[in-house]
Amino acid sequence: MAYQTINPATGKLIKTYANISDPDLETAVARLCPLQPLSCARKVTSTATT
């Protein structure tokens, strides 16, 4: 399933992103953490479900 961003105020789809492998996602998050330290301060321990 592709990732999507939804406008919470309108419920409208903003953008759909292609699927990404777990290793690629972990790499992207690791690159983000130095730029957003507060977002990475806590380790995520649960997974999202649909």
MOPAC internal coordinates of N, CA, C and O (Angstrom, degrees):
PM7 1SCF
backbone

  N    0.0000 0     0.00 0     0.00 0    0    0    0
  C    1.4454 1     0.00 0     0.00 0    1    0    0
  C    1.5262 1   108.74 1     0.00 0    2    1    0
  O    1.2310 1   120.68 1   -44.37 1    3    2    1
  N    1.2973 1   116.30 1   135.63 1    3    2    1
  C    1.4604 1   121.47 1  -179.24 1    5    3    2
  C    1.5257 1   110.41 1   -76.33 1    6    5    3
  O    1.2310 1   121.10 1   -24.68 1    7    6    5
  N    1.3174 1   115.49 1   155.32 1    7    6    5
  C    1.4587 1   121.21 1   174.67 1    9    7    6
  C    1.5231 1   108.61 1   -82.30 1   10    9    7
  O    1.2310 1   120.77 1   -36.71 1   11   10    9
  N    1.3239 1   116.14 1   143.29 1   11   10    9
  C    1.4538 1   120.85 1   179.03 1   13   11   10
  C    1.5205 1   109.58 1  -134.17 1   14   13   11
  O    1.2310 1   121.12 1   -31.29 1   15   14   13
  N    1.3316 1   115.46 1   148.71 1   15   14   13
  C    1.4602 1   120.05 1   170.28 1   17   15   14
  C    1.5168 1   106.98 1  -109.71 1   18   17   15
  O    1.2310 1   121.33 1   -46.99 1   19   18   17
  N    1.3234 1   115.07 1   133.01 1   19   18   17
  C    1.4575 1   122.82 1  -177.48 1   21   19   18
  C    1.5216 1   108.51 1  -120.56 1   22   21   19
  O    1.2310 1   120.20 1   -45.00 1   23   22   21
  N    1.3205 1   117.22 1   135.00 1   23   22   21
  C    1.4617 1   121.39 1   174.39 1   25   23   22
  C    1.5233 1   107.01 1   -71.13 1   26   25   23
  O    1.2310 1   119.30 1   -64.13 1   27   26   25
  N    1.3382 1   118.95 1   115.87 1   27   26   25
  C    1.4645 1   120.39 1  -176.85 1   29   27   26
  C    1.5236 1   113.43 1   -67.15 1   30   29   27
  O    1.2310 1   119.90 1   155.76 1   31   30   29
  N    1.3137 1   117.80 1   -24.24 1   31   30   29
  C    1.4639 1   120.55 1  -179.53 1   33   31   30
  C    1.5204 1   111.97 1   -76.59 1   34   33   31
  O    1.2310 1   120.76 1   145.64 1   35   34   33
  N    1.3395 1   116.15 1   -34.36 1   35   34   33
  C    1.4660 1   119.52 1  -175.60 1   37   35   34
  C    1.5188 1   113.36 1  -111.13 1   38   37   35
  O    1.2310 1   120.61 1   161.31 1   39   38   37
  N    1.3378 1   116.44 1   -18.69 1   39   38   37
  C    1.4582 1   120.33 1  -176.04 1   41   39   38
  C    1.5199 1   112.84 1    77.06 1   42   41   39
  O    1.2310 1   120.30 1  -174.42 1   43   42   41
  N    1.3388 1   117.03 1     5.58 1   43   42   41
  C    1.4654 1   120.63 1  -177.60 1   45   43   42
  C    1.5252 1   110.83 1   -85.59 1   46   45   43
  O    1.2310 1   121.95 1   -34.93 1   47   46   45
  N    1.3286 1   113.87 1   145.07 1   47   46   45
  C    1.4530 1   121.49 1   177.24 1   49   47   46
  C    1.5277 1   109.66 1   -67.70 1   50   49   47
  O    1.2310 1   120.58 1   -50.46 1   51   50   49
  N    1.3228 1   116.50 1   129.54 1   51   50   49
  C    1.4623 1   121.49 1   177.14 1   53   51   50
  C    1.5221 1   109.73 1   -94.82 1   54   53   51
  O    1.2310 1   120.51 1   129.62 1   55   54   53
  N    1.3340 1   116.64 1   -50.38 1   55   54   53
  C    1.4577 1   120.06 1  -177.59 1   57   55   54
  C    1.5185 1   109.85 1  -158.07 1   58   57   55
  O    1.2310 1   120.90 1   -32.90 1   59   58   57
  N    1.3197 1   115.89 1   147.10 1   59   58   57
  C    1.4583 1   122.95 1   174.12 1   61   59   58
  C    1.5216 1   108.01 1  -111.90 1   62   61   59
  O    1.2310 1   120.84 1   -45.59 1   63   62   61
  N    1.3281 1   116.00 1   134.41 1   63   62   61
  C    1.4589 1   121.99 1  -179.76 1   65   63   62
  C    1.5198 1   109.03 1  -112.95 1   66   65   63
  O    1.2310 1   120.61 1   -32.49 1   67   66   65
  N    1.3120 1   116.44 1   147.51 1   67   66   65
  C    1.4629 1   121.54 1   179.10 1   69   67   66
  C    1.5266 1   110.32 1   -64.94 1   70   69   67
  O    1.2310 1   121.10 1   -20.67 1   71   70   69
  N    1.3333 1   115.51 1   159.33 1   71   70   69
  C    1.4627 1   120.34 1   175.62 1   73   71   70
  C    1.5200 1   109.56 1   -60.13 1   74   73   71
  O    1.2310 1   120.92 1   -25.07 1   75   74   73
  N    1.3181 1   115.84 1   154.93 1   75   74   73
  C    1.4620 1   121.95 1   179.52 1   77   75   74
  C    1.5230 1   107.55 1  -139.27 1   78   77   75
  O    1.2310 1   120.96 1   -38.08 1   79   78   77
  N    1.3142 1   115.77 1   141.92 1   79   78   77
  C    1.4643 1   119.43 1   179.12 1   81   79   78
  C    1.5273 1   109.50 1   -73.32 1   82   81   79
  O    1.2310 1   120.84 1   -21.54 1   83   82   81
  N    1.3200 1   115.99 1   158.46 1   83   82   81
  C    1.4667 1   120.12 1   178.47 1   85   83   82
  C    1.5306 1   112.09 1   -57.72 1   86   85   83
  O    1.2310 1   119.45 1   134.27 1   87   86   85
  N    1.3480 1   118.65 1   -45.73 1   87   86   85
  C    1.4696 1   118.12 1   178.83 1   89   87   86
  C    1.5382 1   112.51 1   -62.14 1   90   89   87
  O    1.2310 1   120.11 1   140.73 1   91   90   89
  N    1.3311 1   117.40 1   -39.27 1   91   90   89
  C    1.4619 1   119.92 1   178.37 1   93   91   90
  C    1.5247 1   111.08 1   -66.37 1   94   93   91
  O    1.2310 1   120.28 1   142.52 1   95   94   93
  N    1.3298 1   117.07 1   -37.48 1   95   94   93
  C    1.4634 1   120.82 1   177.81 1   97   95   94
  C    1.5307 1   110.48 1   -65.80 1   98   97   95
  O    1.2310 1   120.35 1   136.37 1   99   98   97
  N    1.3193 1   116.93 1   -43.63 1   99   98   97
  C    1.4654 1   120.68 1   178.53 1  101   99   98
  C    1.5277 1   110.92 1   -61.59 1  102  101   99
  O    1.2310 1   120.25 1   140.73 1  103  102  101
  N    1.3291 1   117.13 1   -39.27 1  103  102  101
  C    1.4654 1   121.21 1   177.27 1  105  103  102
  C    1.5210 1   110.82 1   -63.45 1  106  105  103
  O    1.2310 1   120.47 1   135.85 1  107  106  105
  N    1.3288 1   116.71 1   -44.15 1  107  106  105
  C    1.4677 1   120.71 1   179.91 1  109  107  106
  C    1.5264 1   111.04 1   -62.98 1  110  109  107
  O    1.2310 1   120.30 1   137.70 1  111  110  109
  N    1.3265 1   117.03 1   -42.30 1  111  110  109
  C    1.4690 1   120.79 1   179.57 1  113  111  110
  C    1.5266 1   109.90 1   -66.28 1  114  113  111
  O    1.2310 1   120.29 1   139.11 1  115  114  113
  N    1.3244 1   117.05 1   -40.89 1  115  114  113
  C    1.4684 1   120.36 1   179.19 1  117  115  114
  C    1.5252 1   111.05 1   -62.22 1  118  117  115
  O    1.2310 1   120.18 1   144.52 1  119  118  117
  N    1.3258 1   117.25 1   -35.48 1  119  118  117
  C    1.4646 1   120.49 1   177.83 1  121  119  118
  C    1.5209 1   111.20 1   -72.77 1  122  121  119
  O    1.2310 1   119.88 1   152.11 1  123  122  121
  N    1.3209 1   117.84 1   -27.89 1  123  122  121
  C    1.4577 1   122.20 1  -179.28 1  125  123  122
  C    1.5304 1   111.85 1   -77.00 1  126  125  123
  O    1.2310 1   119.81 1   143.86 1  127  126  125
  N    1.3034 1   117.96 1   -36.14 1  127  126  125
  C    1.4680 1   121.90 1  -172.05 1  129  127  126
  C    1.5284 1   114.70 1   -52.49 1  130  129  127
  O    1.2310 1   118.79 1   137.28 1  131  130  129
  N    1.3233 1   119.90 1   -42.72 1  131  130  129
  C    1.4697 1   117.78 1   177.71 1  133  131  130
  C    1.5345 1   112.91 1   -63.68 1  134  133  131
  O    1.2310 1   120.25 1   155.42 1  135  134  133
  N    1.3168 1   117.13 1   -24.58 1  135  134  133
  C    1.4605 1   121.23 1  -179.08 1  137  135  134
  C    1.5225 1   112.41 1   -86.62 1  138  137  135
  O    1.2310 1   120.25 1   154.24 1  139  138  137
  N    1.3283 1   117.12 1   -25.76 1  139  138  137
  C    1.4629 1   123.02 1  -178.07 1  141  139  138
  C    1.5251 1   109.20 1  -131.37 1  142  141  139
  O    1.2310 1   119.18 1  -111.22 1  143  142  141
  N    1.3196 1   119.17 1    68.78 1  143  142  141
  C    1.4717 1   120.55 1  -173.30 1  145  143  142
  C    1.5239 1   114.26 1   -59.95 1  146  145  143
  O    1.2310 1   119.25 1   146.11 1  147  146  145
  N    1.3163 1   119.04 1   -33.89 1  147  146  145
  C    1.4669 1   119.52 1   180.00 1  149  147  146
  C    1.5181 1   111.39 1   -69.03 1  150  149  147
  O    1.2310 1   119.94 1   148.47 1  151  150  149
  N    1.3212 1   117.72 1   -31.53 1  151  150  149
  C    1.4627 1   121.34 1   178.59 1  153  151  150
  C    1.5166 1   111.21 1   -68.83 1  154  153  151
  O    1.2310 1   120.37 1   154.50 1  155  154  153
  N    1.2990 1   116.89 1   -25.50 1  155  154  153
  C    1.4573 1   121.54 1  -175.64 1  157  155  154
  C    1.5235 1   112.59 1  -106.32 1  158  157  155
  O    1.2310 1   120.11 1  -170.61 1  159  158  157
  N    1.3102 1   117.40 1     9.39 1  159  158  157
  C    1.4602 1   121.07 1  -177.28 1  161  159  158
  C    1.5206 1   112.00 1   -68.73 1  162  161  159
  O    1.2310 1   120.38 1   150.44 1  163  162  161
  N    1.3403 1   116.88 1   -29.56 1  163  162  161
  C    1.4626 1   120.95 1  -179.24 1  165  163  162
  C    1.5186 1   109.31 1  -112.29 1  166  165  163
  O    1.2310 1   120.34 1   -35.16 1  167  166  165
  N    1.3161 1   116.96 1   144.84 1  167  166  165
  C    1.4523 1   121.22 1   175.22 1  169  167  166
  C    1.5257 1   108.77 1   -85.36 1  170  169  167
  O    1.2310 1   120.69 1   -46.11 1  171  170  169
  N    1.3101 1   116.29 1   133.89 1  171  170  169
  C    1.4597 1   121.13 1   177.58 1  173  171  170
  C    1.5187 1   107.86 1   -77.95 1  174  173  171
  O    1.2310 1   120.67 1   -52.59 1  175  174  173
  N    1.3370 1   116.32 1   127.41 1  175  174  173
  C    1.4607 1   119.62 1  -176.10 1  177  175  174
  C    1.5191 1   113.11 1  -111.44 1  178  177  175
  O    1.2310 1   120.04 1   174.99 1  179  178  177
  N    1.3243 1   117.53 1    -5.01 1  179  178  177
  C    1.4583 1   119.36 1   178.20 1  181  179  178
  C    1.5170 1   108.90 1  -125.49 1  182  181  179
  O    1.2310 1   120.82 1   -14.70 1  183  182  181
  N    1.3268 1   116.04 1   165.30 1  183  182  181
  C    1.4577 1   120.30 1  -179.97 1  185  183  182
  C    1.5155 1   109.76 1  -113.54 1  186  185  183
  O    1.2310 1   121.17 1   -26.42 1  187  186  185
  N    1.2984 1   115.36 1   153.58 1  187  186  185
  C    1.4638 1   120.59 1   178.01 1  189  187  186
  C    1.5206 1   109.43 1   -75.61 1  190  189  187
  O    1.2310 1   120.93 1   -30.56 1  191  190  189
  N    1.3137 1   115.83 1   149.44 1  191  190  189
  C    1.4573 1   120.99 1   176.08 1  193  191  190
  C    1.5125 1   108.63 1  -126.76 1  194  193  191
  O    1.2310 1   121.49 1   -22.10 1  195  194  193
  N    1.3117 1   114.76 1   157.90 1  195  194  193
  C    1.4662 1   118.84 1   178.92 1  197  195  194
  C    1.4949 1   110.77 1  -104.74 1  198  197  195
  O    1.2310 1   120.10 1   180.00 1  199  198  197

